[in-house]
């Protein structure tokens, strides 16, 4: 067993619900001291973690928070998201706020954490999305931000080497506590799951395990990489649409 994270200090932004809570829990189970940052406290405590109230869009608050830490070994930039919103259904300012949350805020957080991470020879894990590598109708600004986040991580990995490793988890569809609302109930969740080669949506714990791996000494030579966590992706639509070579 890799015990390299035992006693390390880990900050997970957006770490109180959904994917973030799964990531925070995974690091706690690996023996790390976990600070789960979010605007609101969790509905139920995440075992082994400490909640910190922080809005990652508030640059001054972010700087104060990291300046007050005695040490930091791992930063997980997870805070983000966006509602379903076709481009013409909102003005440019709303789309800009989505980009600020999903791209500019992780940059600001990473810069605020830089000195701690450099001293600890630590690592950053960006939580990206498959929306950044394929068309994302209804969440175009979010997809553009996640594409930028992955590129930012690659550049950051080069600039901050060899003291700090920076990697991205490119996450597909996840079964969080709100998945049934997003996919139209349990029947919708199951229908979407059938489109995934592994036959199910990811669990927050799946993403957490991948984040722990990238932050651990087992990944000591991995930086500037993108690890896709999507169960094999999506079955190409043309396979079902084509009529050739189908069994009769």
QUIWO-V774452 format. One record per residue. N is the residue number from 1. OMEGA is omega as a letter, one per 20 degrees, with the letter a starting at -180 (NA if undefined). Layout:
n: <N	N>
omega: <OMEGA	OMEGA>
This chain:
n: <1	2	3	4	5	6	7	8	9	10	11	12	13	14	15	16	17	18	19	20	21	22	23	24	25	26	27	28	29	30	31	32	33	34	35	36	37	38	39	40	41	42	43	44	45	46	47	48	49	50	51	52	53	54	55	56	57	58	59	60	61	62	63	64	65	66	67	68	69	70	71	72	73	74	75	76	77	78	79	80	81	82	83	84	85	86	87	88	89	90	91	92	93	94	95	96	97	98	99	100	101	102	103	104	105	106	107	108	109	110	111	112	113	114	115	116	117	118	119	120	121	122	123	124	125	126	127	128	129	130	131	132	133	134	135	136	137	138	139	140	141	142	143	144	145	146	147	148	149	150	151	152	153	154	155	156	157	158	159	160	161	162	163	164	165	166	167	168	169	170	171	172	173	174	175	176	177	178	179	180	181	182	183	184	185	186	187	188	189	190	191	192	193	194	195	196	197	198	199	200	201	202	203	204	205	206	207	208	209	210	211	212	213	214	215	216	217	218	219	220	221	222	223	224	225	226	227	228	229	230	231	232	233	234	235	236	237	238	239	240	241	242	243	244	245	246	247	248>
omega: <r	r	a	a	a	a	r	r	a	r	r	r	a	a	a	a	r	a	a	r	r	r	a	a	a	r	r	r	r	r	a	r	a	r	a	a	r	r	a	r	r	r	r	a	r	a	r	a	r	r	r	r	a	r	a	r	r	a	a	r	r	r	r	a	a	r	a	r	r	r	r	a	a	r	r	r	a	a	a	a	r	r	r	a	r	a	a	a	r	r	a	a	r	r	r	r	r	r	r	a	a	a	a	r	r	r	a	r	a	r	r	a	a	a	r	a	r	r	a	a	a	a	r	r	r	r	r	a	r	r	r	a	r	r	a	r	a	r	a	a	r	r	r	r	a	r	r	a	r	r	r	a	r	r	r	a	r	a	a	r	j	a	a	r	a	a	a	r	r	a	r	a	a	r	r	r	r	a	a	r	a	a	r	r	a	r	r	r	a	r	r	a	a	r	a	a	r	r	r	r	r	r	r	r	r	r	r	r	r	r	r	r	a	a	a	r	r	r	a	r	a	r	a	a	r	r	a	r	a	r	a	r	a	r	a	a	a	a	r	a	a	a	a	r	r	r	r	NA>
